Amino acid sequence: MWKAPRQSRFLLSTVRPTLKMFLLIVSALLLVEAVCAQDMSYADYLVQMTECPKECKCPPSIPNTVYCDNKGLKSIPTVPPHTWYLYLQNNQIEVVSTNSLRNATQLRWLNLNHNKITSAGVEEGIFLSLSRLLHLYMEDNLLTTVPSPLPPTLEQLRLSRNRISKIPPGVFNGLDHLTLLDLQGNKLQDNAVTEANLKGLTSLIQINLAKNDLKIMPMGLPPTTTQLFLDSNGIEKIPADYFKGLPKVAFLRLNQNKLADGGLPKNIFNLSSILDLQLSHNQLTEVPKIPASLEHLHLNHNQIKSVSGSKICPVSGSALDNYFQEQGPQLRYLRLDGNEIKPPIPLDLMVCFNLLRARPFAVGQVHGSLSFQLCGQDHSGTEGDRG
């Protein structure tokens, strides 16, 4: 049998440990890079790894992230001191105590969705002690009130699908960085959503109050509000001056309410800021007046019998010549399916809103009338059906 010369065997014996050493060095460098990427010293990294709860996972590549989700936990385990992101969703946790999060002073992101946490189970001051917290998720729990006090660093608060019927006055005071508040799917009534209850939301951009028990438009929203979601309530009318204090509203959703023509003042939606207006599944018989800036209009499943371009066109006929200078109506998506509109589509509608293109939506008869939607072209120049 052939054997490698002694010199070759010597070279191989020296290459193997050299290669092993090289791989160890590369691994160490990658580890150092991962640690540096997390703004963590090597000593802190070792602490983070050794103190990772046995029920959880602490990936070495992202050492400041701790995954404790879907573990059947009934209590919050003690987390390592350098944790930024803590995932505890889909467990059986009932209590959030100071003791359980005593080490978590660096938390930025806390996910407690899909547990069994009650308001009584949230120890007072626990969240205020998390002085760096940015995102708090407590969706699908058993809360009956908005937790308080909250840390002033908070940017997003998600509390949808609880049993919240109360917003303590002053709970949002000092939350100057909060941009998103999600309270959909709770039990909020009009007396809980007032100017006093919402005071302090000076930077709010999006508020979701869909699927509650509201009968009137919420009062006291900050002028920074851009996205207002109020679907599936019992709202019947909008006050004539409601949007005077909301100059930045661009996305307004009022689907599945009880709005009729009499509940909408003539020029209620004449807002230069609004881009997307959703009024589906209401009781409208006429298309409301809209601003030239509006791009998306959802009116499906109302009681509209006809559409007249001359009545709803936001500009005069002489101004239509400015279309190609992008000064004319910008509507490019219009849903009218589920109404009582009979074909054909009015020509004056297409002349006014010439960014629209007719497309069949639901071929068939609805109360003896053809259902259809109109949609425009996307930014690439091809027709886009965004329904």
Secondary structure, 3 states (H helix, E strand, C coil): CCCCCHHHHHHHHHHHHHHHHHHHHHHHHHHHHHHHHCCCCHHHHHHHHHCCCCCCECCCCCCCEEECCCCCCCCCCCCCCCCCEEECCCCCCCCECCCCCCCCCCCCEEECCCCCCECCCECCCCCCCCCCCCEEECCCCECCECCCCCCCCCCEEECCCCCCCECCCCCCCCCCCCCEEECCCCCCCHHHCCHHHHCCCCCCCEEECCCCCCCCCCCCCCCCCCEEECCCCCCCCCCCCHHHHCCCCCEEECCCCCCEHHHCCCCCCCCCCCCEEECCCCECCCCCCCCCCCCEEECCCCCCCCCCHHHHCCCCHHHHHHHHHCCCCCCCEEECCCCCCCCCCCHHHHHHCCCEEEEEEEEEEECCEEEEEEEEECCCCCECCCC
